[in-house]
């Protein structure tokens, strides 16, 4: 989506949270990071803004990731172990359509996320804390 065609609400959210482009997709802003032990925080949290045409690709982390839905369209999170198990969860506020406001993804599971509308504002809490050195992308 070009900046000129982007929903003004996306620009407002980016400004409010002082978001930056995420290296793989969408926008993000760190929210909390506790003290680091041996170079790594035990807990971190961040905001993520995904637009419909900018999904978070399949990746895995070395810690538990707990995703939360805050605003905008529901998001679809796919979690797989790479072979026998694949689960798709709708993250959003509409419980009557089986959406859920949060989802925990175990460590070392492949995960991907995409907005099911124009945009979705999500949060992610990770333990141990997020480190770009421990994010693994699926090779195309």
C-alpha positions in Angstrom: 0.0 0.0 0.0 1.5 3.4 -1.0 1.7 6.1 1.7 -0.7 8.2 -0.4 -3.4 5.4 -0.4 -2.9 4.4 3.2 -5.7 4.8 5.7 -5.2 7.9 7.8 -5.9 5.8 10.9 -2.7 3.8 10.2 -0.7 7.1 10.2 -2.3 8.1 13.4 -1.4 4.8 15.2 2.1 5.0 13.8 2.5 8.5 15.3 0.9 7.7 18.7 3.2 4.7 19.3 6.2 6.1 17.5 6.3 3.0 15.3 9.1 2.0 12.9 9.0 -0.4 10.0 9.4 -4.0 11.1 12.3 -5.8 9.3 9.9 -8.4 7.9 6.4 -6.8 7.7 4.3 -4.0 9.0 5.2 -1.6 11.8 6.2 -2.1 15.4 7.1 -0.3 18.6 8.7 -1.8 21.6 6.6 -1.3 24.7 8.4 -3.0 27.7 11.6 -4.8 28.3 12.7 -5.9 31.8 16.2 -6.0 33.0 18.6 -8.1 31.0 20.3 -11.1 32.5 23.4 -12.2 30.6 22.5 -10.0 27.7 18.8 -11.0 27.3 15.7 -9.7 28.9 13.4 -12.3 30.5 10.3 -10.5 29.2 9.5 -8.0 26.5 6.3 -6.6 24.8 5.7 -4.7 21.6 2.9 -3.3 19.4 2.6 -4.5 15.8 0.5 -2.9 13.1 -0.2 -5.1 10.0 -2.0 -3.9 6.9 -3.9 -6.2 4.6 -1.1 -6.3 2.0 1.8 -6.6 4.5 1.5 -10.0 6.4 4.1 -11.2 8.9 5.8 -14.2 7.1 6.3 -17.7 8.6 9.0 -17.5 11.3 9.8 -19.1 14.6 11.1 -17.7 17.9 13.0 -19.3 20.7 10.5 -18.2 23.4 6.8 -18.2 24.1 4.9 -15.4 22.2 1.6 -14.3 23.5 -0.4 -12.3 20.9 -3.2 -9.8 21.7 -5.7 -8.0 19.5 -6.2 -4.3 20.3 -7.9 -2.5 17.3 -8.9 -2.9 13.7 -9.7 -6.0 11.8 -9.3 -9.5 13.1 -6.0 -11.2 12.3 -5.3 -14.7 11.3 -2.4 -16.5 13.0 -1.2 -19.7 11.6 0.9 -22.0 13.9 2.6 -25.1 12.7 5.3 -27.5 13.9 6.4 -27.8 10.2 4.9 -31.3 9.6 1.8 -32.9 11.2 0.2 -30.0 13.1 -1.2 -26.7 11.8 -3.6 -24.5 13.7 -5.3 -21.4 12.5 -6.7 -18.9 15.1 -8.6 -15.8 14.5 -7.4 -13.1 16.8 -10.0 -10.4 17.4 -12.9 -9.1 19.6 -15.9 -11.0 18.1 -16.2 -14.1 20.4 -19.5 -15.1 18.6 -17.5 -15.9 15.5 -14.8 -17.9 17.3 -12.3 -15.0 17.5 -10.2 -14.8 20.6 -8.5 -11.7 22.1 -5.2 -13.5 22.7 -3.2 -16.5 21.6 0.0 -18.2 23.1 2.4 -19.6 20.6 4.9 -22.1 22.1 8.6 -21.6 21.5 10.1 -23.0 18.3 6.7 -23.3 16.5 6.5 -21.7 13.0 4.0 -18.8 13.0 2.6 -16.3 10.5 0.1 -13.5 10.9 -2.0 -11.5 8.5 -4.7 -8.9 8.9 -8.2 -9.9 7.6 -9.1 -6.3 6.9 -7.4 -3.1 6.1 -5.3 -3.2 9.2 -4.9 -4.8 12.7 -3.2 -3.4 15.8 -1.7 -6.3 17.8 0.5 -6.8 20.8 3.1 -9.5 21.5 4.6 -10.4 24.9 7.6 -12.7 24.7 9.5 -14.7 27.3 12.4 -14.8 27.2 12.4 -11.3 25.8 12.6 -10.7 22.0 16.0 -10.8 20.4 16.5 -10.4 16.6 19.3 -13.0 16.9 16.8 -15.7 17.9 14.2 -15.1 15.1 14.3 -17.7 12.4 12.6 -17.0 9.0 11.5 -19.8 6.7 13.7 -19.9 3.6 11.6 -19.3 0.5 
